[in-house]
Amino acid sequence: MLYYAISCLPVQSGPSEIAIPLISNSSCVCFNLMLAPNLWRFTIRASLFTSVYRKLEVNSIAITITRYMSHRPKRLCTENMSAKIIGTHNGTFHCDEVLACFFLHQLPEYKGAEIIRTRDPVELAKCDIVVDVGGEFDPKKHRYDHHQRTFSETFHTLCPEKPWVTKLSSAGLIYLHFGRRVLAQITSLKEDDRQLEVLYDKLYENFVEEVDAVDNGISQYDGEPRYAVSTTLSARVGHLNPHWNSKSQDTEEGFHKALAMVGAEFLDRVDFYQNSWLPARVVVEEALKMRNQVDPSGEVIVFSQGGCPWKEHLFSLEKELNVETSVKFVLYPDQNRQWRVQCVPAGLHTFSNRLSLLEEWRGVRDNALSELSGIPCCIFVHAGGFIGGNETKEGALEMARRTLQAAAKPACKDANGS
């Protein structure tokens, strides 16, 4: 590249012609001029090409320069642009349309698609798909806005077999209509694979629904919160917008950063749920099916490896498999190759248990606990009664059985009328 600075007269508004004398015996010189009114200097960027034009002589070049100021909407372009165009609103961006755009970019037909950010109806009409702007929800036309007064759709209203009743944002709308295909692209699972459907539900419940609720101003609970949570994904996306008093209010760079951040977090969660959470579900299901071989009561299950996230899977699988007698205890080895007996909580978000270890054992340790319980090799029972330890699997199982037997005694007495 060669750069030449030359003097000229002020350039007037509108097209202008300038004849520049040039002599070249070895190259064809092409100029790209950047002009502005009332400037006395301009820059010529010369690119020299030395291929088949090596013998070409140039005496002068007449260059026509058209000067205009663009009022076109902001466009986000990727390296491999396709013919498709995604439309969303300009100005302050939010997590829902950022996530919606990320979802669309995962699909073959929108991979590398240009994102145009505008509120101009004429420009939006040119887009192949529009999210979070336009005042229209029409899947047949690929219009996915949720701001119109008439909009009140939830996952449940659009898919009655799904339980969620949070009003959808643009993220939820795109996920509902395209989510299975998005996950199929990311995970390489087939759309009709049962595991993909489990992931589809889990990622809405544990990722997308939160974005829907925040964007629609739906509180997580009634009443005043005890403390503020300011690090949610939606909050961090919001922080990427320019400060109110920043000299530049351009949101394009921030939108790009938000798109990358939201995408990375979604992919991370997909990876976790596919490669850690789903395998844990298989482990829990197998243990649940083997429960009667562990103890005739069917109220104790055993994992051969510790660290498996089992609680959520246990609750859902008990319903799916129509387990009549709920599981009370879970046994598993710890990192020291000793065994734990853990109580199953009454629910996912409670510290109460379906059945706690015996009250007289709580807070007692080692030999004192073994003597008190009559079970060899005891290590401890937590003061809260929700977990205990034994050096052996058999000892941990016996701790669970003794607790079950003690809980059954009052019922037996009542049945005998005493």
C-alpha positions, 0 to 999 in steps of 0.5 A: 500500500502507498499513501499520497497526500496532495493539496486540492481545492475545497470539495463541494457537496455532491459528486466531484471529478478530479483529474490526477496526472499519473505516469506508470510504466510498471503497474496499474494504480487504483485510488480510493479517495476519502473526501469531506467538505471544506477540507484542504487535504485528502488522502489517496490510498493507492493499491499497486497491482503488478499482474497482467497490467504490468505494461499498462501506461496511465497518463491520467485518471478521472475519478468521480467521487460521491459524498453522502452521509449514511443513515442506514441502520446498524449492521452486525456482520460475521465472516461468513455472511449468508443471504439471510438477515436477522432483524432486531431493535437498535439502541439499548440491548437486552439479554432476550434478543441477544440470546435469540440471535445466538440461537438463530446463528446455530441453525444452518440457514442462519449461520453467519447471517447478518444482524440488522439492528433498527426500528425502521419498519421498511428495513425490518420488512426486508429481514428474513426473521425479526425478533424483539421488535416490530409489534408482531408475533407470527411464526409463519412470517418469522416475526417474534416480538412480545411487546404488543399489548395483545401478547400473553403467550407462555410455553404452556399456552403454545405447547400445552404439554409443557408446564411453564407459565412464565410469559415468553420474551423473544428468547423464549419464543425463538427457543420454543420454535427452534430450540430442539433444532438448536440443541441438535446442532450443538449436541449432535443428538437427533431431534427425536432422541429422548435425551434431547427432549430432556435437555430441551426441557432442562435448558428452558427451565434452568436457563431460558425461562429466567431470561423470559421472566427478567425481560418481562419484569416478573418477580421470582417471588412475592415480597421484598427480597432479603438481598440483591442479586446483581450478577444474573446473565441479564444483569451482566448483559445490561452492564455492557450497554454504554453508561448514561453519561458516556461520550459515545452511546454506540451500542454495537461493540457492546452487543457483539460482546453480549452475543459472545458472552451469552453464547458461551454461557449457553454452550457451557450449560449445554455441555454440563447437562449433556455430559454430566447431568444426563449421565447422572440421570442414567446412574440414578435410574439404574439405582432406582430399579435395583432398590429392592435388591438393596433392601426389601423396603425399596427405600434405600438406593446405592451409588457405586460412585460418589459425587453424582448429582442425584436429587433432582433426578430422583424426584423426577424419576420417581414420578416417571416410574410410578414409584409407590414407596418413596426412597428415604436414604442414598448410600455412596462412597466418599473420597476416602473410600468410606461410606455415607448414608444421606437422607432424601430431602422432602423437596428440592428446595427444603432442608427437611427430610423424608426421614432423618437419621435417629435423633439419639445418634445426632452429633455423636462420633466414632466408637461412642456412636458404634456403642450407642447404635450397636453398629460397628465402624460408625464414623459420625452422624451430623447434628442435623440428622441429614447425613452419617458415615460408616467405614463400610457399605454394610455399616452404612446400610445398617444405619439406614435400616435401623432408622427405617425400623424405628420409624415403622414401630409406631405404625405397627403399634397403631395397627395392633391397636396399642 
